[in-house]
Every structure is written in structure tokens, then in C-alpha cells.
């Protein structure tokens, strides 16, 4: 049994640990305290993003693997050992007292600044010191690049509170965070624990299990060469869409990107109908009509220019729709997929771009490969697609057996 401890409870709602006191006060005045997380977790009075959210990613992991846990308010239950979980939101800067990049440039924008360590009750700090408690930072929803500034600030706060670093576990979906961290602090024996997990493979599996019903027709000819669904504005997505527009290749695909006023109509799954506590489960497994009518996918991952190895839900969606893809992402993303057991598409797509660490060179290599594929006649592209049927079916079967492969060892180390 995993015991998860909170400082406060409002009705049946456990207040997330590390929440600034003024927000807790606002929660107590609301009919439903969860309303403070509406509108992208932006606090209406200050127009600042909240630095903390509900720790549902870690709990979601436990639930899906059938690991029992209980939640309680400190002092209401006598336990031998427990976890104090903090779930940062957004940039992950505000909860450790760092201004966002926007706030450094412009007043009253960005994230609310707080210090979660100062808010930990002294009794819980004592339990951390004597080994009765572990502190988990639930960063599973993001793949933030390693930052010396961020980690040194975290070190400083926990050292100042005399909390042993080895009681801290940072859970992240950036697979290379641990190696970057240990490389930076290789001379030190006093480090926190980094637990890197491919969390989004599990997350998309949950949505697949609840909602996905799709049969691919390998015989049916398709009308478009590719598809690329993009939402949040990021520099590399803009680079890609500009390239597609400039080369007129955009006419050969289904492309969405709101900053360029490119929209596709589709039916989205309403997150209110999801049973999981994980309220930010990826919004949809939608876009079926575009998967059915295109041959390959250009997946624009969360990071490209940043130093992160992060596989989000975006890379697993074409796997369940049985569509080959290029990944417009940081290097070694395809290599990572192969490492965890999937097969990729080197028989029809030149994947050498994945090994190029120079960002501009990698971008040019991807663009050249997109151009090559888009200049193939649709009949030829159809034949190439059919030729990798076995790989597409293998990847799908490997994905749907996710739970049977066992719990990720990095999470298991936290649960032991």
C-alpha cells in the first residue's frame, strides 16, 4: 500500500501540496475548490498561472498497474511510511521561487512564484530527515530539458531546510534527464533521485483502452500523402509549416496549426467523460478521418531545439492508427522507440536524421525526406505503405500489450 500524504483537505478534495496560501484561501471560498484549475490553471485576479496542480499523473500510474494507494491528511492516520507528493505545473519554475522567462521581460505575466519547501510543515520535514517519508516531484506530464539553474535552486531549497537529498525523487518523462544531471554533478555523491519514465505510452494506452475502435484498410487508396496535427505554438512547428507552405507541399497533406490559421474539423473526445483522475489525459484519439486518408505522419514532438528526449502522446497516436511517421523532434527519438521495443520504418523512410545532433542540419534532413516522399506518386506511396504492414501490425500489438510488459522499473523503485 502506497500512502500519499497531504497537508489539507476541503470537503472531499485534497489540496495539492505546495499550493500558495492565497490560492488555498480562494479554494475555501469556492463552491468547488477544483474551479481554481479552470482556464489553464490561470488565477483570475493576477492573470498568473498556478505553480502547482493535482498530482494525478503519479496516481494514474499506480491505478493502471493495480498498485493500491491511500490518501490522507497528515496527522489523521498512523502509518510507518508515506509519500509527500508535489506536482509542479507549466514551466516548473514558479513552485521553487523562480520567475518565468516572460516575467523577467515583462511585468505581470507568466507563473505565480512560490516556494514549496517553505510550505512543508516542520513535522513532515522531520519525517523526511529520519527516513519515514519520501518527497516525490511529479513531473511525469512533461519532458522539461535539464536546467542547471533549476536543479541548483532545488538543491539550495532542500539543503536550506536540512532535507536529505536522497529522499527526493523527481519523476520526469525526459529520458535523458538523469544522465544530464549526473554528468553535471559527477563530482558529487549527494544527489537527488531522477526517475525517468515513458509515461505517455501508458497514458495513451489508457485512452486507447477506453475509447479506441479502428480497423485499418490496407487496400483502400488514399488521397493525401501525409498528415500533421499541431496545436501549441512552438518554433519548430512554425518552421515546419513555413517549409510546407513555401514548397507548396501543404496541398498534399492534412495540416493543422492555429498560429497559421490552419484548422481541421474533427470530433474530439470530451475529457469530462474520462473516468480517470488524470484530468489532462490527452484530449483525443481523434482525427480518424485524416489517418484513413493519408499515408504517413509528420509528428511534431514537444521539443526539437531543446536538450530533451521526450516521447509524448503524439508519437503513440500514429502507432495505434497503424501509420508510419517521421518525428520532427530532438535527436534519438526513433532510437528510443526501438530501445523500448518498437520497430521503425527505415525500409521506406530515411531515418538518418534521427542521429543528427545539429538542430539545423537535422531539420534540413527531415525536410528533404518529406519532400522526397511527397513527390512520390500516390500509387507508389501506397505500395510502400502496404510493404510495411507487418511492422505496423507488430507495433500495434506491442503497444496494446503495454501492461503485460510490467511496470517501469524507475517507478517501481519509488514504490518499493
N, C-alpha and C positions, 0 to 999 in steps of 0.2 A: 504494500500500500504506500503510495506517494502522498505525503501530507504537504499541502500548499497553504502557507500562512499569509493572512492579510492583517493590516492594522485596523481597518474599519469596515463596517457593513451598514448599508442604508436599506432597510427593508430586507429583501432577499438578494440585494445586489452587493457584491464585494467590491469595495472601492479599490481601484488599481493602486498598488504600492508605488510610492514616489510621486503621486499626484500633488501638484501645488495646492497649499491650503485654501487659497481663494477659489479654486475650482471645486474642491470638496465642499466648501460652503455653498457654492452655486448648486451643486448636486442635491444638497439637502433641501434647497428651496423648490426644486423641480418636482413635478408630479411623478416623472420617471427620470431617475438620475442618468440613464443612458442617453438622454437627449443631448448631453454636452458633447457627444461624439458625432452629432449630426453635422452636415455641411463640411465634410472633410476634416473633422476634428478642429475646426476653427472656432475660437472663442469670440462670441459676437461683440462683446464690449471693447475688446482690444484689437480685434481683427488679427490675432496671433494664433498660430497653430498650437495645439496642445503638445507637450513634450512626451506624454505618457498615454498609453492606451491599455485596453484589456489584454491580459496575457493568454489569448485564446490559441495562439499557434502551438505553444508547448502542450496545452491541454488537449488540443486536437490530435496531436501526435500520440499522446497517451491513449486517447479514446479509440483511435483507429487500430492500434496494436493491442487493444484489450488490456491495458495496464490500469489497474484500479487506482483512483486517487480520491482524496477528500480535501475539502476546503474549509478553513475555519479562521476565526478571528483570534489573534494572539491573546492568550490568557484564558480562553474558553474551553480548551481541550488539552489534556495532558498527553504529550507524545514524546517518544525518545529522540526523534529526529524529524526535521521538517525542511522544506524549501521556501525561501523568500524570493518570489519571482517579480522581476521588474520588466515591463515591456515598453521600451522606448518607441517613439513614433517618428515618422518622417526622416529628418536628417540625422537623428540620434545625437544632435549636438546640445539641444536645449536642456535635456534631462541631466547633463553633467555640467551645466553652467556655461556653456559656450554659445556665443552668438552665432546665428546662421550667417552665411556669406552675404545674404541680402541685407541683414540688419547692420552689417559692418559698412554697407554702402549707402543705405537709405533708412531713415527712421521709421519705426512702427510697421515693419513688415517682417515676415519670417516666422520664427518659432518662439514661444514663450520660454524664458530662461529660468531654470530652477536648479536644484542640486539634490538629487535623490538620496545621497548618502547622509546629508544633514537631516533628512526627514525620517531616517530609520530610527525607531525607538531604541534607547540605550540597552534595554533588555534583550532585544534581538541582536544588537551589535555584540553583546556579551556572549550570546549563544553562538555567533559566528566565530568568536575568538576561541571558544572551548570545543568547537567541532560538533556542536549539536545542530547546526544549521548550515546549509549551503545557499549562496546567493546566485540565482540564475538571471542573466540578462537575456530575455527572449527576443533575439534579433532574427528569428527564422524567416520573417516576411521579406527580408531584404538581403542583398549581397553587397553591402557597402564596401568600397575599397579600403584596404588597410591605411590608417592615418596615424602617423607618429604623434601629431598634436592631440588627437582624440584619445589614444591609448595612454599617453603620458598624463593627460588630465585625469583619466580614470584611475591610474596608478596613484596619482597625488591624492585624490579624494579618499580612496580606501586606506592608504598609508596614514593619512592625517587622522583617520578615525580608528587607527590601530586594528584594522580588519585584515587578517592574513590573506595575502593574495591567492593562496591555493584554495581558498573557499569560494572563489568567484569562478563561475562558468559563463562564458559568453557563447551563446548559441547563434550561429550565423549560417547563411546559405552561400556565402563566399567560400568556395572550397580551398582557395589558396591563402585565406586569411591567417591560418595557423603558421604556415611556412614563412610568410612575410613577417609575422610577429616574432617568431623565434630567430629569424635571420637578423632582425633589427636589434634584438636584445640577447644575442648569442652569448654574451659575456656574463649574463645574469642567471642565477639559479632561483630567483624569486619572481615567479611569473604567475599570471592568472591562467586558467584553463580555457582553451579555444576548442569548441565543439562544432565542426563544420559538417553540415548535413545537406543532402539534396532534397530539401523539404518540398519543393514544388512538384516533384514527381508524385509524392504522396498526396498532395493537395489536389492535383488534377485527377488522381485516381479516385478520390472520394466523389468528386463531381461526376466523373465517368460512371461510377458505380450507381449513383442515384438517378442520372438523367440520360445517359448516352444510349441512343438507339440508332445505329447506322450500318448500312451494308454497302460496300463499295462495288461498283460495276466496272470491272476491268475492260469490258468490251466496248462500252459506250464511249464514243468520241467526244472530246471536249472542245470548247470554243475559245478558251484563253490559254496562253502559255503559263501564266503564273498568277499568284495572289500574294498580297502583303497587307496585313491588317495592322494599323498603327494608331495609337491613341496619344499618350502623353508626349508632349514636345521634348525632343532631345536632339542634340546637334547631329548625331549620326543618322537619325531618321530623316531629318531635313536634308542632309547630304544625299541620302539615297533617293528621296522623292525628287529633288532637284535634278539628279542624274537621269531618272526615268523620264522626267518632263523634257529635259534638254535633248535627249536622244529619241524622243517620241515613242519610247518603249512602253510608256504608261498605257498606251492604247491596246497593248497586248496582254494586259493583266487587270485584275481587280485590286484596286489600291484605295485604302482609306487613310486619311491623316488630316485631322481637323485644322491644324495650323495652316494648311494649304487649301482648306475648304474642300477637301476630298472626302466624300461620305458614301457609305454603302448601307442600304436598307437591309436589316436582318432582325430576327426575333431573338431577344435576349432573355435568358433565364432570370427571373426575379429573385434577387438574393433573399427577399423576405420569406421565400418558400423553402429555403435551405434549412434543414433540421440541425445542422452542426452549430456549435457555439462560435465557430470561426466565421465571423460576420464579413470578413473581407476575402472569403473564398473568391477566386477569380469569377468575374461576373457571369461568365457564359462558357458554354462549349458550342456557341452558335456560329453562324456563317456557313452552315452546311451546304447551302446552295452554291457557294463560291468554291468550296472544296470539290464538289461534284463536277464543276465545270472548268477546272484548271488543272495543270499537270504538276507544277512544283510550287513551293512556297519560299518566299524570302522572309525569313524570321528576323525581325529587328529586335534583338535582345535589349535588356535594360542598359547594359554597359557596352561600350565599344572603345572609347578613348581612355577610360578609367582602368586602373590596375585591379581588376576583379575577375574571378572565374565563377560565374553565377548562371545557373540554368533555371530560368523562371518557368511559369506555366506555358509561356509562348512556344517553347521548344517541344513540349509534350503534346500540344494540340494536333499538329500535323501527324504525329505518330499514331494517335487514335483514329485520325481520319485517313490513315494509310496514304500519305503524300510525302514524296521526297522533298528535301529542303536544303537551302544554303542558309548559314547562320551569319547574319550581319552583327558581329559581336566581338568581344575581346578574344585574343588567341587561345587556342587549345580547347575550345568549347566542343568541337566534334571529337577530339581526342578524349575528352572527359566522358562523353556519351559512350564511346567504345570501352573505356575503362570500367564503366559500371554495367556493361553487358550488352549494349545495343550495337547494331550494325549500321554503318553509314553507306553512302551512295557513290563511292569513288569509281564504280564501273560506268557511271553515266555523267557524273559531275566532278570536275577538277577541284578537289578539296585541299589543295596545297596551300591555299590562302590561310587555312586554319593554323599553320605553323609559322606564319609571318608575324613577327613581333612589332615591326614598324607599322604604326597605325595607317599612315597614308598609303604605304605600299599594299597593305592588306586590303584597304578599301578599293584601291585600283584593281587588284586581282579579283575581288568579288564582282566589281562592275564589269570587267572583261568577261567573266564567266556568265553573268546574267545576260550580257549582250550576245554571247555565243548561243546560249540556249534559246533566247528569244528570236534569233534569226533562223532557227531550225523550222522547217515546215511542220505544221501540226501533226501530220501523219507520221513523220519521223519521230517526233517527240512522243507521240502515243506509243509507238513501238518500243522506245526506250523505257517508257513508264511500265509497260507490261513486262519488260525483261527483268525488272527488279521486284516483281510480285512476291517472290519468296522472301526477300529482305523485308518488305513492308509487312507481310504477314507475321514474320518472325518477331519484328519489333512490337507489333500489336500484342501478340501473345505474351511476350516478355513483360510488357507493361502491365497487362491485366493480372499477371501473377505477382505483382509487386508485394503484396502482403505475405505471400508464401515464401518470399526470399528472406524474410526475417527482418527484425528491427535493425535500424542503422546502428553500428557499433558505437558511434560517437554519442548518440542519445542514450544507448544502453549504459555507457559509463556514468552518465548522470543519474540514471535510475537505480544503479546498484547501491 
